[in-house]
Amino acid sequence: MTTRIVLVRHGETEFNADGRLQGQLDIPLSSVGIAQAEAVAPVIAGMKPVAIVSSPLMRARVTADAIGTAAGVAVGIDERLQEVDVGQWAGQTVFDLRRYDPDYTRLMASGEDFRRSDGETTAEVAERVTSAIEDAARANQGQTVCVVAHGFALRAAVVWLLGGGYPEFLRFGGLGNCSWTVLDRIGSSEADQRGMDDRWRLRTYNAVLSAVRGNAPAR
């Protein structure tokens, strides 16, 4: 009995297009983002999710609603799926931060996890997002669940679910808008029978439709 999790990043926003950090600011999808969500919805629906869980932020909710409509599945909300809190960095571009905040460049180059302004660390984000994913998987064992959230949050969750930490996080590329990532896990009894373990395995990472390629990386 295999449980499958399909992780979907939201569609593009104007902040994505401008290269601005969003964090937990509630930024809506742009017209491009809405088109991306509508295009990817039937693809995800074709994976037959029995449950869809979304971040409460509207860019994720609207993306999830498009998928839910295509799949005929109601969308649930989980506050733990919000994007990383970047504190006072929200709304700023990387160029701005490098120019006006000397700590930003130093921290980014350190190779160690750090607190983003007065917001969160990567490990803190990973802990809350993986707990939400694990709860959704436990409630729908042996089936497919779709989780719609944010690029940084989902990337951190993937790495932690695979047993990694911040060094491994740095080796994973960012997730594109409306990309999907798939992990699955066989049940413990089947794992015992097959002489395997029941850890999560990565099947697909950062897949996008050709129509949505070239979009902004997670910020």
C-alpha positions in Angstrom: 0.0 0.0 0.0 1.7 3.2 -1.2 1.0 6.7 0.0 1.8 9.4 -2.5 2.2 13.1 -1.8 2.1 15.6 -4.6 3.5 19.0 -3.6 2.5 21.9 -5.8 3.9 25.4 -5.6 1.5 28.3 -6.2 1.3 30.2 -9.5 3.3 33.4 -10.2 2.7 36.7 -8.4 3.8 40.2 -9.3 6.3 39.9 -6.5 7.7 36.8 -8.1 8.1 38.6 -11.4 9.8 41.5 -9.7 12.1 39.4 -7.6 10.7 40.5 -4.3 10.7 38.4 -1.2 7.1 37.6 -0.2 7.4 35.6 3.0 4.0 35.6 4.6 2.7 38.7 2.9 -0.7 37.7 1.4 0.1 38.5 -2.3 -2.4 37.5 -5.0 -1.7 35.6 -8.1 -1.0 37.7 -11.2 -2.8 37.0 -14.5 0.1 34.8 -15.5 -0.2 32.9 -12.2 -3.9 32.3 -12.7 -3.2 30.9 -16.2 -0.5 28.7 -14.7 -2.9 27.3 -12.1 -5.6 26.6 -14.6 -3.1 24.9 -16.9 -1.6 22.6 -14.2 -4.9 21.8 -12.5 -5.9 18.9 -14.9 -2.4 17.5 -14.7 -2.6 17.2 -10.9 -6.2 16.1 -11.0 -5.1 13.2 -13.3 -3.0 11.9 -10.4 -6.3 11.2 -8.6 -5.8 13.0 -5.2 -8.4 12.1 -2.6 -7.5 15.2 -0.5 -6.1 18.6 -1.2 -4.5 20.7 1.6 -3.4 24.3 1.1 -1.6 27.1 2.8 -4.0 29.8 3.9 -2.2 32.5 1.8 -4.3 33.5 -1.2 -1.7 32.7 -3.9 -1.7 29.1 -2.7 -5.5 28.9 -2.0 -6.4 30.1 -5.5 -4.0 27.5 -7.1 -5.4 24.8 -4.8 -9.0 25.8 -5.7 -8.2 25.4 -9.4 -6.9 21.9 -8.7 -9.8 21.1 -6.5 -12.3 22.1 -9.1 -10.6 19.9 -11.7 -10.3 17.0 -9.4 -13.7 17.3 -7.8 -12.1 17.5 -4.3 -12.7 20.0 -1.6 -9.7 22.0 -0.4 -8.7 22.0 3.2 -6.5 24.7 4.8 -3.5 24.1 7.1 -1.9 27.2 8.7 1.4 25.2 9.0 1.9 25.3 5.3 2.6 29.1 5.1 5.7 30.3 3.5 8.9 31.1 5.5 8.5 34.2 7.6 11.3 36.5 6.4 10.4 39.3 8.8 11.5 42.8 7.8 12.9 41.5 4.5 9.4 41.0 3.1 8.8 43.1 0.0 12.4 43.8 -0.6 14.5 42.5 -3.6 17.8 40.7 -3.2 19.5 43.7 -4.8 18.1 45.9 -2.0 19.1 43.5 0.7 22.7 43.2 -0.6 23.0 46.9 -0.8 21.4 48.0 2.5 21.6 45.0 4.8 25.2 43.8 5.3 24.0 40.8 7.4 22.1 39.4 4.4 25.1 38.7 2.2 27.1 37.4 5.1 24.4 35.0 6.3 23.6 33.8 2.8 27.3 32.9 2.2 27.8 31.3 5.6 26.6 27.8 4.6 24.8 27.6 7.9 21.1 27.9 8.7 20.1 31.4 10.0 17.1 33.4 11.1 15.7 35.6 8.3 15.5 39.1 9.9 13.1 38.6 12.8 11.4 35.7 11.0 12.2 32.0 10.8 15.1 29.6 10.2 15.0 26.9 7.6 14.7 24.2 10.2 11.7 25.9 11.9 9.9 26.1 8.5 10.8 22.4 7.7 9.5 21.3 11.1 6.0 22.8 10.8 5.6 22.0 7.1 6.7 18.4 7.4 4.3 17.9 10.4 1.4 19.1 8.2 2.4 16.8 5.3 2.9 13.8 7.6 -0.6 14.5 9.2 -2.2 14.6 5.7 -0.4 11.4 4.7 -1.4 9.6 7.9 -5.1 10.6 7.3 -5.0 9.2 3.8 -2.8 6.2 3.9 -2.4 4.3 0.7 -3.8 7.1 -1.4 -2.7 10.3 -3.1 -2.7 13.7 -1.4 -2.0 17.0 -3.0 -0.4 19.8 -0.8 -0.3 23.3 -2.3 2.1 25.7 -0.7 5.2 27.8 -1.3 8.6 27.3 -2.9 10.9 27.7 0.1 8.5 25.9 2.5 8.1 22.9 0.1 11.8 22.7 -0.8 12.6 22.6 3.0 10.0 19.9 3.6 11.2 17.7 0.8 14.8 17.8 2.1 13.7 17.1 5.7 11.3 14.3 4.7 14.2 12.6 2.8 16.3 12.8 6.0 18.4 15.8 5.1 19.1 19.1 6.7 20.4 22.6 5.8 23.5 21.4 3.9 21.3 19.3 1.6 18.7 22.1 1.3 21.5 24.2 -0.3 22.0 21.6 -2.9 18.4 21.5 -4.1 17.3 23.9 -6.8 14.4 26.2 -6.2 10.8 25.2 -7.2 9.2 26.9 -10.2 5.7 28.4 -10.1 3.0 25.7 -10.4 5.7 23.0 -10.4 4.9 19.7 -8.8 7.1 17.3 -6.7 6.1 13.8 -5.9 7.2 11.6 -2.9 5.8 8.2 -2.0 6.2 5.7 0.8 5.1 2.1 1.1 3.4 0.9 4.2 5.4 -0.7 7.0 3.9 -4.2 6.6 4.7 -4.2 2.9 8.2 -2.8 3.6 8.8 -5.7 6.0 7.6 -8.3 3.5 9.9 -6.8 0.8 12.9 -6.4 3.1 12.8 -2.6 2.6 12.1 0.4 4.8 9.1 2.7 4.8 10.9 6.0 4.4 9.8 8.7 1.9 11.3 8.4 -1.6 11.6 11.2 -4.2 9.9 10.3 -7.5 9.7 13.7 -9.2 11.2 17.1 -8.4 10.2 20.5 -9.8 8.3 19.3 -12.8 6.6 22.0 -14.8 4.5 22.2 -18.0 6.4 23.6 -20.9 3.9 26.5 -20.9 5.1 27.6 -17.4 8.8 27.1 -17.8 11.2 30.0 -17.1 9.2 31.3 -14.2 10.5 32.8 -11.0 12.4 30.7 -8.4 11.0 30.6 -4.8 11.7 33.6 -2.6 
